[in-house]
Amino acid sequence: MIEFLVSVPWLANAFAFVYGCILGSFVNVLIHRLPKGRSVVRPRSRCPACGAAIEPYDNVPLLSYFGLLRGRCRRCRAGISIRYPAVEALVGAASVLAFVRRGPSLEYLVELVFVAAMVALVFIDYTHRILPDVITINGTVLGLALSLLRDNPTTVQALSGAALGAGLLFLVAEMYFRVRKLEGLGMGDVKMMAMVGAFLGWKAVLLTVLVGSFIGSVVGLAVMFVSRRSLRTSLPFGTFLGAAATLSLFVGAPVIEWYMRLF
């Protein structure tokens, strides 16, 4: 079966997209339930408005939302957030990118799981300003364990990446608190960067922090300009770090190689 899929590129990519969308549907469950402290396994999915159980045929990624339901609950006709198909499409697209890069391999699965975790953290932090330990801590442990089976990063690189990611963000948070007497970064960001380092290594940690800070600065300035808010406006840094980590995964290697050639 796998050999046949690989021999037909468009079919393999379509399969990867569908597989990613299915995983994206589960990521939606994480985004909705983890901040509320609810099980991600039971009960079955329900409409947030009327509480009616969602039937399996109404829970098919993308197709149900756009084709069957037209963005509304079948029972009460309440609107369903566009976030649900957006997350499914994002993870589906990431699945195709990872498959094109890695083919049917462990690396493909590792990259897909990492992106799924980053997408969950991005949306949770944006909405609730929290980064759940169940993702960040377990993700760090998983990343370190997988390094035993991977060549890049090696176990040493994964350990150093986790240490640098956590240590760098902790140092920044501590310095900000001592200077401004305000909490600028939470421990969730520290744990998140430990996970990024465990999966991607220490070089990607530096790139992620740099790109995440740049994105955060641009967004922060835009928010200040549009809304006339002060410099103390709270922004979800984990959201920017998650986006930057995903970029680091897919384009980080050539960027780092280009930078190293400058010296």
C-alpha positions as CSV (number, residue, x, y, z in Angstrom):
1,M,0.0,0.0,0.0
2,I,2.7,2.5,1.0
3,E,4.8,1.6,-2.1
4,F,1.8,2.3,-4.3
5,L,1.1,5.6,-2.7
6,V,4.7,6.7,-3.1
7,S,4.6,5.8,-6.8
8,V,1.6,8.1,-7.3
9,P,2.7,11.5,-5.9
10,W,-0.7,13.3,-6.2
11,L,-2.5,10.4,-4.4
12,A,0.2,10.3,-1.7
13,N,-0.2,14.0,-1.1
14,A,-3.9,13.7,-1.0
15,F,-3.7,10.9,1.5
16,A,-1.3,13.0,3.6
17,F,-3.7,15.9,3.5
18,V,-6.6,13.8,4.6
19,Y,-4.6,12.3,7.4
20,G,-3.5,15.7,8.5
21,C,-7.0,17.0,8.5
22,I,-8.1,14.1,10.7
23,L,-5.3,14.9,13.2
24,G,-6.4,18.6,12.9
25,S,-9.9,17.6,14.0
26,F,-8.3,16.2,17.2
27,V,-6.3,19.3,17.6
28,N,-9.6,21.2,17.7
29,V,-10.6,19.0,20.6
30,L,-7.4,19.9,22.5
31,I,-7.9,23.6,21.8
32,H,-11.5,23.5,23.1
33,R,-11.2,21.2,26.1
34,L,-7.7,21.5,27.6
35,P,-8.2,25.1,28.9
36,K,-11.3,23.9,30.6
37,G,-9.6,20.9,32.2
38,R,-11.9,18.4,30.4
39,S,-11.1,15.0,29.0
40,V,-10.1,15.0,25.4
41,V,-11.5,11.5,25.0
42,R,-15.0,11.6,26.5
43,P,-17.7,12.6,26.1
44,R,-18.2,12.8,22.3
45,S,-18.2,16.2,20.6
46,R,-21.2,18.4,21.2
47,C,-22.5,21.7,19.9
48,P,-21.2,24.5,22.3
49,A,-24.5,26.3,21.9
50,C,-27.3,23.7,22.4
51,G,-25.2,20.7,23.7
52,A,-26.5,18.3,21.1
53,A,-24.1,15.5,20.3
54,I,-22.4,15.8,16.9
55,E,-23.0,12.8,14.7
56,P,-20.1,11.1,13.0
57,Y,-21.3,12.2,9.6
58,D,-21.3,15.8,10.8
59,N,-17.8,15.5,12.1
60,V,-15.9,14.8,8.8
61,P,-13.0,17.3,8.6
62,L,-13.7,20.2,6.2
63,L,-16.5,18.4,4.3
64,S,-19.1,18.5,7.1
65,Y,-18.4,22.2,7.8
66,F,-18.6,23.5,4.2
67,G,-20.7,20.8,2.6
68,L,-23.3,19.5,5.0
69,L,-23.6,22.0,7.8
70,R,-22.6,25.3,6.0
71,G,-21.0,26.5,9.2
72,R,-24.0,25.9,11.5
73,C,-25.2,23.3,14.0
74,R,-27.7,20.9,12.4
75,R,-30.0,21.1,15.5
76,C,-30.0,24.7,16.7
77,R,-28.5,26.4,13.6
78,A,-26.0,28.3,15.8
79,G,-22.9,29.4,14.0
80,I,-19.8,27.2,14.2
81,S,-16.5,29.0,14.5
82,I,-14.4,29.2,11.3
83,R,-11.5,28.2,13.5
84,Y,-12.5,24.5,13.3
85,P,-12.0,24.1,9.5
86,A,-9.0,26.5,9.6
87,V,-7.1,24.3,12.1
88,E,-8.0,21.2,10.1
89,A,-6.7,22.8,6.9
90,L,-3.5,24.1,8.6
91,V,-2.6,20.7,10.0
92,G,-3.6,19.1,6.6
93,A,-1.3,21.4,4.7
94,A,1.6,20.8,7.2
95,S,1.1,17.1,6.7
96,V,1.6,17.5,3.0
97,L,4.7,19.6,3.5
98,A,6.2,17.1,5.9
99,F,5.3,14.2,3.6
100,V,6.9,15.9,0.6
101,R,10.1,16.6,2.7
102,R,10.3,13.2,4.4
103,G,8.2,10.6,2.7
104,P,6.6,7.8,4.6
105,S,9.0,7.8,7.5
106,L,9.4,8.4,11.2
107,E,10.6,11.9,10.5
108,Y,7.3,12.6,8.7
109,L,5.3,11.5,11.8
110,V,7.6,13.5,14.1
111,E,7.2,16.7,12.1
112,L,3.4,16.3,11.9
113,V,3.1,15.7,15.6
114,F,5.3,18.7,16.4
115,V,3.2,21.0,14.1
116,A,0.0,19.7,15.6
117,A,1.2,20.5,19.0
118,M,2.3,24.0,17.9
119,V,-1.0,24.7,16.3
120,A,-2.8,23.7,19.5
121,L,-0.5,25.9,21.6
122,V,-0.9,28.9,19.2
123,F,-4.7,28.9,19.4
124,I,-4.9,28.1,23.1
125,D,-2.5,30.9,24.1
126,Y,-4.2,33.3,21.8
127,T,-7.6,32.6,23.3
128,H,-6.8,31.9,26.9
129,R,-3.2,33.1,27.5
130,I,-2.1,29.7,28.8
131,L,0.2,27.0,27.5
132,P,-1.0,23.7,29.0
133,D,1.7,21.5,30.7
134,V,0.0,18.4,29.2
135,I,1.4,19.5,25.8
136,T,4.6,21.3,26.7
137,I,6.0,19.0,29.4
138,N,4.8,15.8,27.7
139,G,6.0,17.2,24.4
140,T,9.5,17.8,25.8
141,V,9.7,14.3,27.1
142,L,8.5,12.9,23.8
143,G,11.0,15.0,21.8
144,L,13.9,13.8,24.0
145,A,12.7,10.2,23.7
146,L,12.4,10.4,19.9
147,S,15.9,11.9,19.7
148,L,17.2,8.4,20.5
149,L,15.7,7.2,17.2
150,R,16.7,10.3,15.1
151,D,19.9,11.6,13.5
152,N,18.9,15.2,13.6
153,P,18.7,16.4,16.2
154,T,20.8,13.9,18.1
155,T,20.2,13.2,21.7
156,V,22.9,15.6,22.8
157,Q,21.5,18.3,20.5
158,A,18.0,17.7,21.8
159,L,19.1,17.9,25.4
160,S,21.1,21.1,24.7
161,G,18.2,22.5,22.8
162,A,15.7,21.9,25.6
163,A,18.1,23.4,28.1
164,L,18.8,26.4,26.0
165,G,15.1,27.0,25.1
166,A,14.0,26.8,28.8
167,G,17.1,28.6,30.1
168,L,17.0,31.5,27.6
169,L,13.3,32.3,28.2
170,F,13.6,31.9,31.9
171,L,16.6,34.3,31.9
172,V,14.6,36.9,29.8
173,A,11.6,36.6,32.1
174,E,13.7,37.0,35.2
175,M,15.6,40.0,33.9
176,Y,12.3,41.7,32.8
177,F,10.8,41.1,36.2
178,R,13.8,42.5,38.0
179,V,13.9,45.6,35.8
180,R,10.2,46.3,35.3
181,K,8.8,44.6,38.4
182,L,6.2,43.1,36.2
183,E,5.8,39.6,34.8
184,G,6.6,39.8,31.1
185,L,6.8,36.1,30.3
186,G,5.1,33.1,32.0
187,M,6.6,29.7,32.8
188,G,4.4,28.3,30.0
189,D,6.6,30.1,27.4
190,V,9.7,28.6,29.2
191,K,8.3,25.1,29.0
192,M,7.2,25.6,25.4
193,M,10.7,26.5,24.3
194,A,12.1,23.4,26.1
195,M,9.8,21.4,23.9
196,V,10.9,23.3,20.7
197,G,14.5,22.6,21.6
198,A,13.9,18.9,22.3
199,F,12.3,18.5,18.8
200,L,14.4,20.9,16.7
201,G,17.8,21.4,18.5
202,W,19.5,24.4,19.9
203,K,20.1,26.3,16.6
204,A,16.4,26.3,15.9
205,V,15.7,27.6,19.4
206,L,17.7,30.7,18.7
207,L,15.9,31.2,15.3
208,T,12.5,30.6,16.9
209,V,13.1,33.2,19.6
210,L,14.4,35.7,17.1
211,V,11.6,35.2,14.6
212,G,8.9,35.0,17.4
213,S,10.2,38.2,18.9
214,F,10.1,40.0,15.5
215,I,6.6,38.8,14.8
216,G,5.5,39.8,18.3
217,S,7.1,43.3,17.9
218,V,5.4,43.9,14.6
219,V,2.0,42.8,15.8
220,G,2.4,44.7,19.1
221,L,3.2,47.9,17.2
222,A,0.3,47.4,14.9
223,V,-2.1,46.9,17.8
224,M,-0.7,50.0,19.5
225,F,-1.2,52.0,16.4
226,V,-4.7,50.8,15.6
227,S,-6.1,50.7,19.1
228,R,-4.0,53.4,20.7
229,R,-3.1,51.1,23.6
230,S,0.0,51.4,25.7
231,L,3.3,49.5,25.7
232,R,2.0,47.4,28.5
233,T,-0.7,45.8,26.3
234,S,-0.6,42.0,27.0
235,L,0.2,39.9,23.9
236,P,0.2,36.0,23.7
237,F,4.0,35.5,23.1
238,G,3.4,31.7,22.9
239,T,1.3,32.3,19.8
240,F,4.2,34.0,18.1
241,L,6.7,31.4,19.3
242,G,4.5,28.6,18.0
243,A,4.3,30.2,14.6
244,A,8.0,30.9,14.6
245,A,8.8,27.3,15.6
246,T,6.7,26.0,12.7
247,L,8.6,28.2,10.3
248,S,11.9,27.0,11.9
249,L,10.9,23.4,11.3
250,F,10.2,23.9,7.6
251,V,12.7,26.6,6.5
252,G,15.0,26.9,9.5
253,A,17.8,24.7,8.1
254,P,18.5,26.8,4.9
255,V,18.2,30.0,6.9
256,I,20.7,28.9,9.5
257,E,23.0,27.6,6.8
258,W,22.9,30.9,5.0
259,Y,23.6,32.8,8.2
260,M,26.5,30.6,9.1
261,R,28.1,31.2,5.7
262,L,28.2,35.0,6.5
263,F,31.0,34.2,8.9
